[in-house]
Amino acid sequence: MKIMKFGGTSVGKPERMHQVKDLITRDNQKKIVVLSALSGTTNALVGIGDALAAANKELAKERIDVLHKHYLAFYKELLKTDAARVKADKIVKEHFEFLNIILKISFNEAINRDILAQGELLSTKLFYTLLQELDIQAVFLPALDFMSIDENHEPELTKISDKVKVILANYPGDRIFVTQGYICKNHRNEVDNLKRGGSDYSASLIGAAISAEVVEIWTDIDGMHNNDPRVVDKTRPIAQMSFDEAAELAYFGAKILHPASIWPAQQYNIPVKLLNTMEPDAVGTTITAKELGTGVKALAAKDGITAIKIKSSRMLLAYGFLRKVFEVFEKYKTSIDMITTSEVAVSLTVDDTSHLKEITAELEKYGTVEIDTNQTIISVVGNLIAESKGTVAKVMNCLEEFPLRMVSYGGSRHNVSILVDAKFKNEALRSLNEGLFEWN
């Protein structure tokens, strides 16, 4: 059995949803089809939640009505028969009645999670209705029946595996199963989610849970590129890469893949393929445990970074200084991306600034704290590049015109990371692209 995950752009228009139908029916292999919400839906639902959190029910109602109109138009174009349209109308009506009911009750975080779940529920139900209209045999597999996370927001993989295997055993003759990405139940049995981009994570978790042959991630680009095609004109897809390389790229900004999605597949050695819905015969990118070649393979950039520098003349002599610094970030559950140290200072970066004020106040107990916002981490990724002769020198030569805030080298055998002011990001990526890759 394989997993086929389709992102928001792959199902965002009626004609693209038909393309997805064609892709899942072009072979007889058993498959679980994991769908994201229609493109733009999650952002719209976030906007509804934000309006309700601000007690602006009038604005929330306006946003609900706009989204409702979009779905009414969508299903009418997607489906052709009266019977299928009646089913779809009932589905859309049910979910938007729910959103309108929320306007009348007290808003809280649990309700917000319910709001965010509506996108995946709508996309999968409408897609399943399309399959029914076309007499394509399939099973609707609600993710809320088997996807779960614990109190630390970590997936309960053993429990997920046990549940989904029991469900699949009830349908031994069926070959297509349709489920939602992103959504799950938490330890309180409430509707929850795997955070933004979590549909990739869902696909990888389900793949691990059933020991799938392959996890296919279908998007609107033909695989992982060696640079950001939105910034650099001359990029190319990478046919093969290792799990470690893909994990570095995903974590440090490659938009095609959710950072968490590599881990389950890597743990269970399940190949991941990145494929293009609009060009299904393109080679794409295959990610496996195998490491091929050495040297620079790709670049990625992660925006929205804040650099924090803690300077203390007592640092060198202070036993446990770094431990105390890390404990501050652990207390506020804030992850650190990069870190560099000297005799009198430590600099590090975060991408979550929700507790920056409290973190700064606590760090000031240990020394002077300086904050630099609007930074970008540029990562140069490739197999064993930290051990490749001359690689770091090439990287530095490409960036000699730009002021570098931090450089992280040696923490990973596959990655060299540089922190620059965000205003230099595009130029730096282009310079690295020209200097590190050979073009015919």
Secondary structure, 3 states (H helix, E strand, C coil): CEEEEECHHHHCCHHHHHHHHHHHCCCCCCEEEEECCCCCHHHHHHHHHHHHHCCCHHHHHHHHHHHHHHHHHHHHHHCCCHHHHHHHHHHHHHHHHHHHHHCCCCCCHHHHHHHHHHHHHHHHHHHHHHHHHCCCCCEECCHHHCCEECCCCCECHHHHHHHHHHHHHCCCCCCEEEEECCEEECCCCCEEECCCCHHHHHHHHHHHHHCCCCEEEEECCCCCECCCCCCCCCCCECCEEEHHHHHHHHHCCCCCCCHHHHHHHHHCCCCEEEEECCCCCCCCEEEECCCCCCCCCEEEEEEEEEEEEEECCCCCCCCCHHHHHHHHHHHCCCCCCCEEECCCEEEEEECCCCCHHHHHHHHCCCCEEEEEEEEEEEEEECCCHHHCCCHHHHHHHHCCCCCCCEEEECCCCCEEEEEEEHHHHHHHHHHHHHHHCCCC
